[in-house]
Amino acid sequence: MKKVGITIGLPRALLYYRYRVFWETFFQELGFEIVASEPTNREILEQGAALAIDEACLSLKVYLGHVAALVGKCDFILIPRISNFGRHRNMCTRFEALPDLTRHVFRDRRLQILSYELDVLEKKDEENALMEMCRTLDCVSTKAFKRAYKKAKKADTEHFRERCRKQDALARRDGMKVLIAAHSYVAEDPFMGRMVTDYLRKNGVIPLRADLTDRDDALKHSRELSPTCKWEISREILGGIQKRKDGVDGIILLSAFPCGPDAMVNELIARRVKGIPMLNLVLDAQSGTAGVETRLESFIDIIRFKEGSL
Amino acid sequence: MAGAVRRKIAFPRYAEYHCAFRYIAEQALGVQYILPPPLTRHTMELGAKYSPEFVCTPFKTCLGSMIEALEAGADTLFMTHGLCRLGYYGELLEQILRDLGYQFDFINLSDYDMSKKKDLIKVVRRFNPKVNPARFLTQFMEGARMVEYLDEITAEYYRNCGFDASGGDYKRAYQNFLNDMYTAQNRADVENGYRRARSAMQAVPLDKPERPLRVGIAGEFYTVMDAFSNLELEQKLADMRVEVHRWMNVTNQFMHYKSHRNMRVKIMDLCQYEMGPTAAANIWWAKRCAERNFDGIVHIKSASCTPEIDVMPVLQTISRDYKIPVLYLTYDAQTSDVGLQTRLEAFYDMIDMRKKVL
């Protein structure tokens, strides 16, 4: 594989957690260098919060912090516009605005943004969008692109299937299990959801993830809980809840303040999923671990109390 | 049996469009229209009480208005679909109202694929199975015509009402127009009402300086248009003798510009992609105001409106490049009238001073 001498920066936030394997395989296969920002730390968060509009969600603040951390370390920063995967399969409008929004936030620093537009309703599918993006770089042949895309897609599918299998294995284990309903970029971020999963594990609870389940299956099942839900990730979570809710002892609805889709979907889940302890946890930039831990502790106590083991 | 009873339908109060909703419901669909009471503090409190905390404010307003409509005797509620969170309003509103124990029929456009003709007919038939499609179409178009007139006269009103030299005739003409629209029974009523309003407003003497202060209004679809939700921002500005220009309304967004593609050509330098449902229109309008040397722009949104928060960085760029002041206002269920008045007065003083200096 020949090197093309271009470094692509991947901000370690938002869709990085969904597309990491796909993006890395794809760009490496084409001979690009990849650099991802450090896992979220206090400095990244503070920098992002200073850059973003006050009212923006915590996830966007973290994202902008990661972009800032990549400035000067790469030739391009990858920020795609991902709008939808079809009817009733939209992303939050924030993902539509992301490339332009970031460009304007960093208006003084002349950011080099590499972007592609995924908008199936407007007939822009992933393969064509990526191909178009590669054309602007002018160093990728169609043949090499096709090979890289195929390989990346395969690696991504296998990686995700493996993670789902691990979840199934965890679900079969004995012990108290709690289902975490959260976007992957909230659940896996060290400054957001990771402290929840860490705390649960430390206290002998098995955390399961609602969004780590076969996606086609989840999309179908999501209709049973909410027939008109239109957000792809929310539908995956809804489907995951529908699939796993009978095998777990509690559900944690974990969201970043103030997540638009979650504000509505979590309310609906709380109203429609009955008979199981549920905790609605909203994380913001201020929440230290202490406040969250107290709430988790009392939640675990409630579950144990309900099951008569306390 | 159910077909014999006329439905009593309601849609949440929204700016002055209830005139057109009533016309379409009663003339085109042949159902009874229940006018929800005017929006008040009480409506907001009611809505905020039963809504999730971080949902956008229009959801709370809609919920409050729907509860009041049900109390006023409506048996069918209607909710539209939309590109942002609006597309999910229907299902959650229905769930909350059912949990409160209300009995009603709910027609939610998000249940249908409105780009298909078949689904469109299904929706119409649900309102009234006996509806005559040909009659429906003509009457619907007349209702749409009324929307155009409402938007045209409203825009005209806010541009000029601050300079009324007669002591209230301008406002009276506008109020009479709204009454005419609300009571219109047929096409002639609509046309005559519009013509009467036009000549009445033209007859009012205006005392307008040669170069009045001009302010452009942009923002989120519901709050920017609904005078109660934005605490009568346009009237407040107009009362300070400012020409108020707002592009965003139902006519401009949906009827005159079917596609945003052409609009996006003019803002290519600012954004590469479509950033959200009303982003292109708002950015284009802000840029146009700046290019036409307006004295300021007011950007209005409800609390936690995602698409409009994302437009703000672009407006900041416009503000800096064209040296035009932008006032960003966020409305939630608690926003106070006095606080807004203070901010507007400060904004007015600033743009007034700039005009004298520059």
Interface residues (C-beta under 8 A of the other chain):
Chain A: I53 E55 A56 C57 R81 S83 R87 C92 T93 R94 E96 A97 P99 D100 L101 R103 H104 V105 R107 S115 E117 S226 P227 T228 C229 K230 F257 P258 C259 G260 P261 A263 M264 V265 N266 E267 L268 R271 R272 V282
Chain B: P52 E53 F54 V55 C56 F59 L83 C84 R85 G87 Y88 G90 E91 L92 Q95 I96 D99 N108 S110 D111 D113 L270 C271 Q272 Y273 E274 M275 G276 P277 A279 A303 S304 T306 P307 I309 D310 V311 M312 P313 V314 Q316 T317 T330
